[in-house]
Amino acid sequence: MRARNVVRVILGFVALVVVAGIGFFAYVWFSGGTGEPSREAEAAAVEPASADSVAYDVIRDESQARFVIDEVLRGQPNTVVGTTNQIAGSVAIQTQPGAVEIGEFVINVRSIRTDDEVRDRTIRSMILESNRDEFEFSSFRPTSVAGVPDTIAVGDTLDLAVTGDLTVRDVTTETTFDMTIRVDSADRISGLATTTVTWAELDITIPYVGGDSIVASVAESLDLELEFAARRRE
């Protein structure tokens, strides 16, 4: 009799665990949503200070925003890459003398995709909370640009340090991006901006890591990358 009671307790516990697991999965799945953006990203366009400057607007279909982070998944090292092309932004360049103005960049983080749908829904529901309309977009508002050369010509590659305010959810932190801009032609530029931030800086806690979770650990920092092409504003 006692053995039967023990078996019943064990089976009951297992059943509770299974039900809880199913419930958690259902919550993440449905609360995370499909990731479809409610609207296109819109950013405050740069307005050149000089009439001699040329403004370039980001070409969404030729641009990509990424985050890269390392984790230990099912006991194995794993690198997670999340991407989206839902980007808006602009840059202004003056050639003589050299001047670069960087406008606001806005990214629809709800539309970010990795290689796993459950992870994506977890990001939207419990990490970036981008399933909430007020957190659908993240932004970077530059306040200074360093490294601009005295003159700029077609074919030049500019190595810049762009400092500004990075906003994710309702947290804003000062961040510096290393930005490379290539002047491909008078009508087109391309670039890559990178930085590293910590979850702590963004006031984000990664849930359900360690213990019995399939994710044993997640790196404390993540790389942010913005690869873009932009065409001359008409």
Residue, then its C-alpha position, 0 to 999 in steps of 0.5 A: m500500500r505504501a509503495r502504491n502511495v509513493v508511486r501515486v505521488i511520483l506520478g502526480f508530481v510528474a503530471l504537474v511538471v508536464v502540465a506546468g511545462i505545457g502551460f509555460f510553452a502555451y503562454v510563451w507561444f501565444s503571448g509572443g505573437t507572430g512577430e509581424p510589425s504593426r507598421e514600418a520603422e520611421a526615424a527623424a530624418v537628418e537635416p543637413a546643416s550645410a547646403d553643400s551636404v548630401a543626405y542619404d536615406v537607408i534602403r531597407d531591403e539592402s540593410q540588416a540589424r543584428f544581435v549576436i550572443d553566445e550561450v550554452l544550449r543543451g550542454q553545447p556552446n551556441t551562437v545566437v544571431g537575430t536579424t531584421n531589415q525593418i530599419a529606418g535612418s539617414v546620414a548626411i555627408q559634406t565633401q569639402p570640408g569633410a563633415v558627417e551628420i548621423g540621423e536617428f536610427v530606428i529598428n523594429v525589434r518585434s520583427i527580429r528572427t533567430d533560427d528558432e521560433v520558440r526563442d523568438r517568441t520568448i524574446r518578444s514576450m519575456i526579454l525585449e517585450s516587443n510584443r507590447d506596442e510601446f516596446e516594438f521599436s528601439s532607437f539610436r539618437p546620435t549626439s556626436v561623431a568623431g573621426v571625420p577626415d578633413t575632406i571626403a571623396v567618392g571611394d573613401t572609407l570613413d572610420l567613425a566613432v558615433t556616440g548617442d542614446l540607445t533606447v531599448r524598451d524604456v531604458t536609455t543608455e549612452t553608447t558608442f558605435d564604431m561605424t565604417i561608412r564607404v562612399d560608393s558613389a555620389d548617389r550611394i553609401s554603405g556602412l557597418a556600425t557595431t558596439t557591445v552592450t551588457w544586459a545589465e546596461l539595458d536592465i534586462t534579465i534573461p529568464y529560465v537560464g541554468g538549473d534544469s533549463i536547456v539553456a545552461s548559460v547566456a553571455e552577459s554581453l551581446d554584440l549589436e550590428l547595423e549593416f546598411a546601404a543608403r541612397r541619395r535623397e531626392 
